[in-house]
Amino acid sequence: MGTRFTGHLVLLAVLVALVFTVSGAYSVPAYEVIFIGPQIPGASNGTAAAVSEDGDVAGYVAFESAWEHTAFVYTTELGPVLLPRPVWAVTARALDLSDRHPDGTVDIVGWAANSIYSGDLAISWRVSTVDGTVLEMVELGTLGGQVQSQAKAVNNLGDCVGYSGGFMQFGGMATRFATGGPQQLGNLYNAVAVNESRRVLTGQGLVSTLYDLHTGVQQALGAPAGFNGALGTAMNDLGQVAAIVATGDTDPRGQYIKQVWRFTDTTGWEYLFGGGNALDAAFGINNHGDVIGKVLAGLTHVDILYLEDTGSAHQIEELFAEGFEGVTVGGLNDINDARQIATSGPGGPVLLRPLVASAVGDAAVGQPSLALELSNYPNPFNPNTTIRYQVPTISDVTLRIYDVEGRLVRTLVDRPGHAAGVHTVVWHGRDDRARDLSSGVYFYRLNAGSRSESRRMVLLQ
C-alpha cells in the first residue's frame, strides 16, 4: 500500500499546484459564475444542490436563521422561485429535480422538518417553468416503523428514492416513494440516485449496490482489487457510478485515505483523482463520464472537475473565465451534460456555466460546426443506446423516437432555447409510459429551429 499511496501524494501535489497536463487535442470549459443567492432578497446562505439538463437548479437558502431553510428552483427565464413548506415545518431543502416535462413542469424532491434536529419528512413539489406556479406539494411519508425520511433523487419517469430512518438518523432503509406509499428496496440502505433505466444507487459505509426497480435484482459493486471498500455517491443514465474508494492506508487519526474512482459495467473500476486525505470525495457524474469532487490540500478544500475528454482533473477555480478571477466556491454538488455545475459560493447558491462548449480536435472553442449532427451508439443495441446530437445555435429543440409506422413512441428532448453545442441523451428502449418496446427498427428525429435530421436504429430485445 505504501508505494501506491506515495505515488498518489505526488499526483495530488501536481493537481493542487494548478491542473493536470491537458492534451492539445482538446480544450476545457471557461466558466462564468451565476450568483443565484443575491437574486433572492434577504437570503443569507444556502446551496445549489442539483442542475437538470435544461439548466434549471434546485437548492435551498436561509434567511434569518442559518438552519431554517427555504427550498427553491431557479430557471434562466424566471430566476429563483421559492417553494412552500408544510405548515408544520420550520425548514425545507430541495435536493434534486427532473428535466422539464413536455407541459413545462419539473418535479423537485427533498425534505422538510419541524426542528433543526429531527422530524425530517420526504417532500416533492411540481412547479411550472412557464410562470413559476407551484402546482403541487406532496408529503411522501415514511416506511412503517420509522419516524423520518428524506427524498434524495428523482428521474424523468417520476421515480423518487431516498431513505427512511429512526430518530436523529442521517440515513436509513433505502426507500422508493411511490403513489401507493413508501416501499423498501430489498435490505438496502440510503438510496442516493435513480436513473432513466430505473436503476437505484444505494450505499452504506463503504458498500454500494445497484437495485433494479423493474426486476428487483441487486448488483453489488464491490471495490477495486486490493482496496478496502467503495461508496457510490452519484450515477448517470448509463449506470456509471462515481465513488469514494478507501485505499487501506490511514491518516494520523486512523481514518482511511480516500480516492475518487468511477465504476462502469463495461470496464469495471477506474481511478480518477485524489488519494491524499481521508476527506477526498466524489459528488456528481454526467453522461459524458465527467466527475466532480474535492480533495483536501493541507487545511484547504480544492474543488475538482475531472473531464473525460482530456482524461485529467482540473481545479475548478482555475477554469473561471475573465472577470470571475478570485471568486471562490464552496463545494461542487451536481453536473449536467452541458457541464453546468451546481455549487455553493459567495452569497449562497451558485451555478457555474460554460461560456462555450468544449471543442474537440482543431476546432476553435465556441465555434461549433454549422452542421446539424445526429448519431447513436451502439446500433443495433440492447438495452440502451446513447444518442449524440449537435445544435449549431441556440434553438427550440426536440428529439423524438418513432416506430416504423411513423407513430411517436418517446419524446427524449423538448426544450425551448436549447443551448448550442454537442449533447447526449440515453434511450432505454421504452415508450413515454416507461413500457419496454419490442425488437425492431425505430427512427429518431432531431428538430432544431427550422432544421431537422433523422436516423435509423435497431432495438434487439
MIFI-127340 format. One record per residue (C-alpha): residue in three letters; chain; x, y, z. Coordinates in steps of 0.25 Angstrom, whole numbers, plus 2048, in hexadecimal, padded with zeros to 3 digits. Layout:
BEGIN
{atom "ALA" "A" {X Y Z}},
...
END
This chain:
BEGIN
{atom "MET" "A" {800 800 800}},
{atom "GLY" "A" {80B 80A 803}},
{atom "THR" "A" {811 80B 7F5}},
{atom "ARG" "A" {803 80D 7EF}},
{atom "PHE" "A" {800 818 7FA}},
{atom "THR" "A" {80D 81F 7F8}},
{atom "GLY" "A" {80A 820 7E9}},
{atom "HIS" "A" {7FD 826 7EB}},
{atom "LEU" "A" {802 831 7F4}},
{atom "VAL" "A" {80B 835 7E9}},
{atom "LEU" "A" {7FF 835 7E0}},
{atom "LEU" "A" {7F7 83E 7E9}},
{atom "ALA" "A" {803 848 7EB}},
{atom "VAL" "A" {803 84A 7DC}},
{atom "LEU" "A" {7F4 84B 7DB}},
{atom "VAL" "A" {7F3 856 7E7}},
{atom "ALA" "A" {7FE 85E 7E0}},
{atom "LEU" "A" {7F6 860 7D4}},
{atom "VAL" "A" {7F0 856 7CB}},
{atom "PHE" "A" {7F4 849 7C5}},
{atom "THR" "A" {7FA 849 7B7}},
{atom "VAL" "A" {7F0 84A 7AD}},
{atom "SER" "A" {7F1 844 79F}},
{atom "GLY" "A" {7F2 84E 794}},
{atom "ALA" "A" {7E7 847 78C}},
{atom "TYR" "A" {7DC 84D 796}},
{atom "SER" "A" {7D8 859 79D}},
{atom "VAL" "A" {7D1 85B 7AA}},
{atom "PRO" "A" {7C5 864 7AE}},
{atom "ALA" "A" {7C7 872 7B2}},
{atom "TYR" "A" {7BD 875 7BD}},
{atom "GLU" "A" {7B4 881 7C1}},
{atom "VAL" "A" {7AE 881 7CF}},
{atom "ILE" "A" {79F 883 7D0}},
{atom "PHE" "A" {79D 888 7DE}},
{atom "ILE" "A" {78F 883 7E2}},
{atom "GLY" "A" {78F 887 7F1}},
{atom "PRO" "A" {790 896 7EF}},
{atom "GLN" "A" {783 895 7E6}},
{atom "ILE" "A" {77B 891 7F2}},
{atom "PRO" "A" {779 89D 7FB}},
{atom "GLY" "A" {77D 89B 809}},
{atom "ALA" "A" {783 88D 807}},
{atom "SER" "A" {790 88B 80F}},
{atom "ASN" "A" {795 87E 80B}},
{atom "GLY" "A" {792 871 804}},
{atom "THR" "A" {796 868 7F9}},
{atom "ALA" "A" {792 863 7EB}},
{atom "ALA" "A" {790 854 7ED}},
{atom "ALA" "A" {78D 850 7DE}},
{atom "VAL" "A" {78C 854 7D0}},
{atom "SER" "A" {784 84E 7C5}},
{atom "GLU" "A" {787 84C 7B6}},
{atom "ASP" "A" {77F 859 7B4}},
{atom "GLY" "A" {788 861 7BD}},
{atom "ASP" "A" {77D 862 7C8}},
{atom "VAL" "A" {783 862 7D6}},
{atom "ALA" "A" {77D 85D 7E3}},
{atom "GLY" "A" {782 860 7F1}},
{atom "TYR" "A" {77F 868 7FE}},
{atom "VAL" "A" {782 875 805}},
{atom "ALA" "A" {781 87A 813}},
{atom "PHE" "A" {77C 888 817}},
{atom "GLU" "A" {77C 88C 826}},
{atom "SER" "A" {781 87F 82B}},
{atom "ALA" "A" {78D 877 825}},
{atom "TRP" "A" {785 86A 828}},
{atom "GLU" "A" {777 86D 823}},
{atom "HIS" "A" {778 86B 814}},
{atom "THR" "A" {76E 86E 809}},
{atom "ALA" "A" {76F 865 7FC}},
{atom "PHE" "A" {76F 86C 7EF}},
{atom "VAL" "A" {770 869 7E0}},
{atom "TYR" "A" {778 872 7D6}},
{atom "THR" "A" {775 874 7C7}},
{atom "THR" "A" {77C 87D 7BE}},
{atom "GLU" "A" {76F 882 7B9}},
{atom "LEU" "A" {769 885 7C7}},
{atom "GLY" "A" {774 886 7D1}},
{atom "PRO" "A" {773 87F 7DE}},
{atom "VAL" "A" {765 87B 7E3}},
{atom "LEU" "A" {763 878 7F2}},
{atom "LEU" "A" {75C 86B 7F5}},
{atom "PRO" "A" {752 86A 801}},
{atom "ARG" "A" {754 862 80D}},
{atom "PRO" "A" {749 85A 814}},
{atom "VAL" "A" {742 862 81F}},
{atom "TRP" "A" {749 859 82A}},
{atom "ALA" "A" {757 85B 824}},
{atom "VAL" "A" {762 865 828}},
{atom "THR" "A" {76C 861 81D}},
{atom "ALA" "A" {76B 85A 80F}},
{atom "ARG" "A" {776 857 805}},
{atom "ALA" "A" {775 853 7F7}},
{atom "LEU" "A" {780 848 7F3}},
{atom "ASP" "A" {77C 844 7E5}},
{atom "LEU" "A" {774 847 7D9}},
{atom "SER" "A" {76F 841 7CC}},
{atom "ASP" "A" {771 847 7BE}},
{atom "ARG" "A" {765 84F 7B8}},
{atom "HIS" "A" {759 846 7B4}},
{atom "PRO" "A" {752 849 7A7}},
{atom "ASP" "A" {748 852 7AF}},
{atom "GLY" "A" {753 85B 7B4}},
{atom "THR" "A" {753 855 7C3}},
{atom "VAL" "A" {75E 850 7CB}},
{atom "ASP" "A" {75E 846 7D7}},
{atom "ILE" "A" {766 84B 7E3}},
{atom "VAL" "A" {769 842 7EF}},
{atom "GLY" "A" {76F 844 7FD}},
{atom "TRP" "A" {76A 844 80B}},
{atom "ALA" "A" {764 84D 815}},
{atom "ALA" "A" {766 84D 825}},
{atom "ASN" "A" {75F 852 831}},
{atom "SER" "A" {76C 855 838}},
{atom "ILE" "A" {77B 857 835}},
{atom "TYR" "A" {77E 84A 83C}},
{atom "SER" "A" {774 83F 836}},
{atom "GLY" "A" {766 83D 831}},
{atom "ASP" "A" {76A 83C 822}},
{atom "LEU" "A" {75F 838 818}},
{atom "ALA" "A" {761 836 809}},
{atom "ILE" "A" {75A 841 801}},
{atom "SER" "A" {758 843 7F2}},
{atom "TRP" "A" {754 84F 7EA}},
{atom "ARG" "A" {74F 851 7DC}},
{atom "VAL" "A" {752 85E 7D6}},
{atom "SER" "A" {74E 865 7C9}},
{atom "THR" "A" {75A 86B 7C2}},
{atom "VAL" "A" {751 873 7B9}},
{atom "ASP" "A" {74C 87C 7C5}},
{atom "GLY" "A" {753 877 7D1}},
{atom "THR" "A" {745 872 7D7}},
{atom "VAL" "A" {747 867 7E2}},
{atom "LEU" "A" {73D 85D 7DD}},
{atom "GLU" "A" {73E 852 7E8}},
{atom "MET" "A" {746 84F 7F5}},
{atom "VAL" "A" {745 841 7FA}},
{atom "GLU" "A" {749 83B 807}},
{atom "LEU" "A" {74F 82E 803}},
{atom "GLY" "A" {74F 826 810}},
{atom "THR" "A" {758 81D 817}},
{atom "LEU" "A" {759 80E 818}},
{atom "GLY" "A" {752 807 823}},
{atom "GLY" "A" {759 806 830}},
{atom "GLN" "A" {762 812 82C}},
{atom "VAL" "A" {760 821 831}},
{atom "GLN" "A" {767 829 826}},
{atom "SER" "A" {76A 829 817}},
{atom "GLN" "A" {771 831 80C}},
{atom "ALA" "A" {76F 831 7FD}},
{atom "LYS" "A" {77D 831 7F7}},
{atom "ALA" "A" {77B 82F 7E8}},
{atom "VAL" "A" {770 82F 7DC}},
{atom "ASN" "A" {771 82B 7CE}},
{atom "ASN" "A" {769 830 7C2}},
{atom "LEU" "A" {760 824 7C3}},
{atom "GLY" "A" {75B 829 7D1}},
{atom "ASP" "A" {762 81E 7D9}},
{atom "CYS" "A" {767 824 7E6}},
{atom "VAL" "A" {770 81E 7F0}},
{atom "GLY" "A" {777 821 7FD}},
{atom "TYR" "A" {777 81B 80B}},
{atom "SER" "A" {76E 819 818}},
{atom "GLY" "A" {775 818 825}},
{atom "GLY" "A" {774 819 834}},
{atom "PHE" "A" {775 826 83D}},
{atom "MET" "A" {781 82E 83B}},
{atom "GLN" "A" {786 825 830}},
{atom "PHE" "A" {78D 82B 824}},
{atom "GLY" "A" {789 81F 81B}},
{atom "GLY" "A" {781 812 81C}},
{atom "MET" "A" {77A 808 813}},
{atom "ALA" "A" {77A 80A 804}},
{atom "THR" "A" {76C 80F 800}},
{atom "ARG" "A" {764 811 7F4}},
{atom "PHE" "A" {75A 81C 7F6}},
{atom "ALA" "A" {74E 817 7ED}},
{atom "THR" "A" {73F 81B 7EB}},
{atom "GLY" "A" {73B 80F 7F4}},
{atom "GLY" "A" {745 813 7FF}},
{atom "PRO" "A" {753 811 803}},
{atom "GLN" "A" {759 804 7FE}},
{atom "GLN" "A" {766 7FE 804}},
{atom "LEU" "A" {771 7FA 7FA}},
{atom "GLY" "A" {775 7EC 7FE}},
{atom "ASN" "A" {77E 7EC 80A}},
{atom "LEU" "A" {786 7F8 805}},
{atom "TYR" "A" {789 806 80B}},
{atom "ASN" "A" {78A 814 807}},
{atom "ALA" "A" {785 815 7F8}},
{atom "VAL" "A" {78C 821 7F3}},
{atom "ALA" "A" {789 821 7E3}},
{atom "VAL" "A" {780 81B 7D9}},
{atom "ASN" "A" {782 81C 7CA}},
{atom "GLU" "A" {77A 81B 7BE}},
{atom "SER" "A" {77C 80C 7BD}},
{atom "ARG" "A" {775 80B 7CB}},
{atom "ARG" "A" {782 807 7D2}},
{atom "VAL" "A" {783 80C 7E0}},
{atom "LEU" "A" {791 80E 7E7}},
{atom "THR" "A" {791 80B 7F5}},
{atom "GLY" "A" {79D 80A 7FF}},
{atom "GLN" "A" {7A1 80A 80E}},
{atom "GLY" "A" {7AF 80B 814}},
{atom "LEU" "A" {7B8 806 808}},
{atom "VAL" "A" {7AE 7FD 802}},
{atom "SER" "A" {7A5 800 7F6}},
{atom "THR" "A" {79A 7F9 7EE}},
{atom "LEU" "A" {792 7FC 7E1}},
{atom "TYR" "A" {784 7F8 7E2}},
{atom "ASP" "A" {77B 7F6 7D6}},
{atom "LEU" "A" {76D 7FB 7D8}},
{atom "HIS" "A" {768 7F3 7CC}},
{atom "THR" "A" {76D 7E5 7D2}},
{atom "GLY" "A" {771 7E7 7E0}},
{atom "VAL" "A" {77F 7E2 7DC}},
{atom "GLN" "A" {78A 7E7 7E5}},
{atom "GLN" "A" {799 7E9 7DF}},
{atom "ALA" "A" {7A4 7EA 7EA}},
{atom "LEU" "A" {7AE 7F4 7E5}},
{atom "GLY" "A" {7B9 7EF 7EE}},
{atom "ALA" "A" {7C7 7F6 7ED}},
{atom "PRO" "A" {7D3 7F7 7E5}},
{atom "ALA" "A" {7DD 7EB 7E7}},
{atom "GLY" "A" {7E5 7EE 7F3}},
{atom "PHE" "A" {7DD 7F9 7F9}},
{atom "ASN" "A" {7D4 7F9 806}},
{atom "GLY" "A" {7C7 7FD 800}},
{atom "ALA" "A" {7BF 807 7F7}},
{atom "LEU" "A" {7B3 810 7FA}},
{atom "GLY" "A" {7AC 815 7ED}},
{atom "THR" "A" {7A7 823 7EE}},
{atom "ALA" "A" {7A1 826 7E1}},
{atom "MET" "A" {79D 81F 7D4}},
{atom "ASN" "A" {79A 823 7C6}},
{atom "ASP" "A" {790 81E 7BC}},
{atom "LEU" "A" {79A 814 7B6}},
{atom "GLY" "A" {79B 80D 7C4}},
{atom "GLN" "A" {7A9 813 7C6}},
{atom "VAL" "A" {7AC 816 7D5}},
{atom "ALA" "A" {7B5 820 7DB}},
{atom "ALA" "A" {7BA 81A 7E8}},
{atom "ILE" "A" {7C3 81D 7F4}},
{atom "VAL" "A" {7CD 811 7F6}},
{atom "ALA" "A" {7D5 80E 802}},
{atom "THR" "A" {7E4 80B 800}},
{atom "GLY" "A" {7E6 803 80C}},
{atom "ASP" "A" {7F1 80D 810}},
{atom "THR" "A" {7ED 816 81C}},
{atom "ASP" "A" {7F0 824 821}},
{atom "PRO" "A" {7F5 828 82E}},
{atom "ARG" "A" {7E7 828 834}},
{atom "GLY" "A" {7E5 819 82F}},
{atom "GLN" "A" {7DB 81D 824}},
{atom "TYR" "A" {7DC 816 816}},
{atom "ILE" "A" {7E3 81F 80B}},
{atom "LYS" "A" {7D9 820 800}},
{atom "GLN" "A" {7D9 821 7F1}},
{atom "VAL" "A" {7CF 824 7E6}},
{atom "TRP" "A" {7CC 819 7DD}},
{atom "ARG" "A" {7C2 816 7D2}},
{atom "PHE" "A" {7BB 809 7D0}},
{atom "THR" "A" {7B5 805 7C3}},
{atom "ASP" "A" {7AE 7F7 7BF}},
{atom "THR" "A" {7B8 7F6 7B3}},
{atom "THR" "A" {7C5 7FA 7B9}},
{atom "GLY" "A" {7C3 7F8 7C8}},
{atom "TRP" "A" {7CB 801 7D1}},
{atom "GLU" "A" {7D3 80D 7CC}},
{atom "TYR" "A" {7DC 816 7D5}},
{atom "LEU" "A" {7D9 825 7D2}},
{atom "PHE" "A" {7E0 82E 7DD}},
{atom "GLY" "A" {7E2 830 7EC}},
{atom "GLY" "A" {7E9 827 7F6}},
{atom "GLY" "A" {7F0 831 7FF}},
{atom "ASN" "A" {7E6 833 80A}},
{atom "ALA" "A" {7DA 82C 811}},
{atom "LEU" "A" {7D1 837 80C}},
{atom "ASP" "A" {7D3 835 7FD}},
{atom "ALA" "A" {7C5 833 7F7}},
{atom "ALA" "A" {7BD 832 7EA}},
{atom "PHE" "A" {7AF 839 7E9}},
{atom "GLY" "A" {7AA 838 7DB}},
{atom "ILE" "A" {7AB 832 7CD}},
{atom "ASN" "A" {7A5 835 7C0}},
{atom "ASN" "A" {7A2 82C 7B3}},
{atom "HIS" "A" {7B0 830 7AD}},
{atom "GLY" "A" {7B6 82A 7BA}},
{atom "ASP" "A" {7BB 837 7BF}},
{atom "VAL" "A" {7BC 837 7CE}},
{atom "ILE" "A" {7BC 842 7D9}},
{atom "GLY" "A" {7C2 841 7E7}},
{atom "LYS" "A" {7CC 846 7F0}},
{atom "VAL" "A" {7DA 844 7F6}},
{atom "LEU" "A" {7E0 849 803}},
{atom "ALA" "A" {7ED 850 802}},
{atom "GLY" "A" {7F2 854 810}},
{atom "LEU" "A" {7E6 85B 816}},
{atom "THR" "A" {7E0 85F 809}},
{atom "HIS" "A" {7D5 858 801}},
{atom "VAL" "A" {7D8 858 7F2}},
{atom "ASP" "A" {7CC 856 7E9}},
{atom "ILE" "A" {7CF 84D 7DD}},
{atom "LEU" "A" {7C9 84B 7CF}},
{atom "TYR" "A" {7CE 83E 7C8}},
{atom "LEU" "A" {7CC 83F 7B9}},
{atom "GLU" "A" {7CA 832 7B1}},
{atom "ASP" "A" {7CF 839 7A4}},
{atom "THR" "A" {7DC 83D 7AA}},
{atom "GLY" "A" {7DE 831 7B4}},
{atom "SER" "A" {7E2 83B 7BE}},
{atom "ALA" "A" {7DE 842 7CB}},
{atom "HIS" "A" {7DD 852 7CC}},
{atom "GLN" "A" {7DC 85B 7D8}},
{atom "ILE" "A" {7CE 861 7D5}},
{atom "GLU" "A" {7D2 870 7D8}},
{atom "GLU" "A" {7DE 86F 7CE}},
{atom "LEU" "A" {7D3 86E 7C3}},
{atom "PHE" "A" {7CB 87A 7C7}},
{atom "ALA" "A" {7CA 884 7BB}},
{atom "GLU" "A" {7D0 892 7BA}},
{atom "GLY" "A" {7C8 89B 7C4}},
{atom "PHE" "A" {7C6 890 7CE}},
{atom "GLU" "A" {7D4 88E 7D3}},
{atom "GLY" "A" {7D5 88E 7E2}},
{atom "VAL" "A" {7C7 888 7E4}},
{atom "THR" "A" {7C7 87C 7ED}},
{atom "VAL" "A" {7BC 871 7EE}},
{atom "GLY" "A" {7B9 868 7FA}},
{atom "GLY" "A" {7B7 85B 7F4}},
{atom "LEU" "A" {7B2 855 7E7}},
{atom "ASN" "A" {7A5 84D 7E8}},
{atom "ASP" "A" {7A0 849 7DA}},
{atom "ILE" "A" {7A4 84A 7CC}},
{atom "ASN" "A" {79B 848 7BF}},
{atom "ASP" "A" {79F 844 7B1}},
{atom "ALA" "A" {7A2 853 7AD}},
{atom "ARG" "A" {7AC 853 7B8}},
{atom "GLN" "A" {7A4 85D 7C0}},
{atom "ILE" "A" {7A7 85B 7CF}},
{atom "ALA" "A" {79E 85E 7DB}},
{atom "THR" "A" {7A6 862 7E7}},
{atom "SER" "A" {7A7 86C 7F3}},
{atom "GLY" "A" {7AF 879 7F3}},
{atom "PRO" "A" {7AF 887 7F8}},
{atom "GLY" "A" {7A0 88B 7FB}},
{atom "GLY" "A" {79B 87D 7FB}},
{atom "PRO" "A" {797 874 7EF}},
{atom "VAL" "A" {79F 876 7E2}},
{atom "LEU" "A" {79E 870 7D4}},
{atom "LEU" "A" {7AB 86E 7CC}},
{atom "ARG" "A" {7A8 86F 7BD}},
{atom "PRO" "A" {7B2 86D 7B2}},
{atom "LEU" "A" {7B3 879 7A9}},
{atom "VAL" "A" {7B6 870 79D}},
{atom "ALA" "A" {7B4 861 79B}},
{atom "SER" "A" {7C1 858 79C}},
{atom "ALA" "A" {7C7 857 78E}},
{atom "VAL" "A" {7CE 84A 788}},
{atom "GLY" "A" {7DA 84A 77F}},
{atom "ASP" "A" {7DE 857 778}},
{atom "ALA" "A" {7D0 85D 778}},
{atom "ALA" "A" {7D0 86B 77F}},
{atom "VAL" "A" {7CA 86C 78D}},
{atom "GLY" "A" {7BC 872 78B}},
{atom "GLN" "A" {7BC 86F 77C}},
{atom "PRO" "A" {7B3 863 77B}},
{atom "SER" "A" {7B1 85E 76D}},
{atom "LEU" "A" {7A5 863 765}},
{atom "ALA" "A" {7A0 855 762}},
{atom "LEU" "A" {795 84F 76A}},
{atom "GLU" "A" {79B 841 76E}},
{atom "LEU" "A" {794 835 773}},
{atom "SER" "A" {799 827 776}},
{atom "ASN" "A" {797 81C 781}},
{atom "TYR" "A" {7A0 811 786}},
{atom "PRO" "A" {79F 805 787}},
{atom "ASN" "A" {796 802 77B}},
{atom "PRO" "A" {790 7F7 77C}},
{atom "PHE" "A" {78E 7F8 78B}},
{atom "ASN" "A" {789 7F1 797}},
{atom "PRO" "A" {784 7F6 7A1}},
{atom "ASN" "A" {78A 805 7A0}},
{atom "THR" "A" {78F 80E 795}},
{atom "THR" "A" {796 81C 796}},
{atom "ILE" "A" {791 826 78C}},
{atom "ARG" "A" {79B 831 789}},
{atom "TYR" "A" {796 83E 783}},
{atom "GLN" "A" {79C 84B 77F}},
{atom "VAL" "A" {794 858 77F}},
{atom "PRO" "A" {79B 863 778}},
{atom "THR" "A" {794 86F 77E}},
{atom "ILE" "A" {78A 872 78A}},
{atom "SER" "A" {77D 86C 785}},
{atom "ASP" "A" {770 865 789}},
{atom "VAL" "A" {774 856 788}},
{atom "THR" "A" {76C 849 788}},
{atom "LEU" "A" {771 83B 787}},
{atom "ARG" "A" {767 830 785}},
{atom "ILE" "A" {766 822 782}},
{atom "TYR" "A" {75C 81C 778}},
{atom "ASP" "A" {759 80D 775}},
{atom "VAL" "A" {759 808 766}},
{atom "GLU" "A" {74B 80D 764}},
{atom "GLY" "A" {74E 81B 768}},
{atom "ARG" "A" {748 81B 776}},
{atom "LEU" "A" {74E 823 781}},
{atom "VAL" "A" {753 81A 78C}},
{atom "ARG" "A" {75C 822 794}},
{atom "THR" "A" {760 831 796}},
{atom "LEU" "A" {76E 832 79B}},
{atom "VAL" "A" {771 841 79A}},
{atom "ASP" "A" {767 84C 799}},
{atom "ARG" "A" {76E 859 79D}},
{atom "PRO" "A" {76B 868 798}},
{atom "GLY" "A" {778 870 797}},
{atom "HIS" "A" {781 863 797}},
{atom "ALA" "A" {790 866 799}},
{atom "ALA" "A" {799 865 78D}},
{atom "GLY" "A" {7A4 85A 78D}},
{atom "VAL" "A" {7A5 84B 78E}},
{atom "HIS" "A" {79B 844 797}},
{atom "THR" "A" {798 835 79A}},
{atom "VAL" "A" {78B 82E 79F}},
{atom "VAL" "A" {789 820 7A2}},
{atom "TRP" "A" {77D 818 79D}},
{atom "HIS" "A" {77A 80B 7A4}},
{atom "GLY" "A" {770 805 79A}},
{atom "ARG" "A" {764 809 7A1}},
{atom "ASP" "A" {758 812 79E}},
{atom "ASP" "A" {753 81E 7A5}},
{atom "ARG" "A" {74C 816 7AF}},
{atom "ALA" "A" {758 80E 7B2}},
{atom "ARG" "A" {754 801 7AB}},
{atom "ASP" "A" {75E 7F9 7A5}},
{atom "LEU" "A" {75D 7F9 795}},
{atom "SER" "A" {75E 7ED 78C}},
{atom "SER" "A" {76A 7EA 784}},
{atom "GLY" "A" {76A 7F1 776}},
{atom "VAL" "A" {76E 7FD 76E}},
{atom "TYR" "A" {76C 80B 774}},
{atom "PHE" "A" {76F 819 76F}},
{atom "TYR" "A" {774 825 777}},
{atom "ARG" "A" {771 833 772}},
{atom "LEU" "A" {778 840 777}},
{atom "ASN" "A" {772 84D 774}},
{atom "ALA" "A" {77A 85A 777}},
{atom "GLY" "A" {772 866 773}},
{atom "SER" "A" {76F 865 764}},
{atom "ARG" "A" {779 85A 762}},
{atom "SER" "A" {777 84B 764}},
{atom "GLU" "A" {77F 83D 763}},
{atom "SER" "A" {77A 82F 764}},
{atom "ARG" "A" {782 822 766}},
{atom "ARG" "A" {77E 813 767}},
{atom "MET" "A" {781 80A 773}},
{atom "VAL" "A" {77E 7FB 776}},
{atom "LEU" "A" {77A 7F7 784}},
{atom "LEU" "A" {77D 7E8 788}},
{atom "GLN" "A" {775 7E3 794}},
END
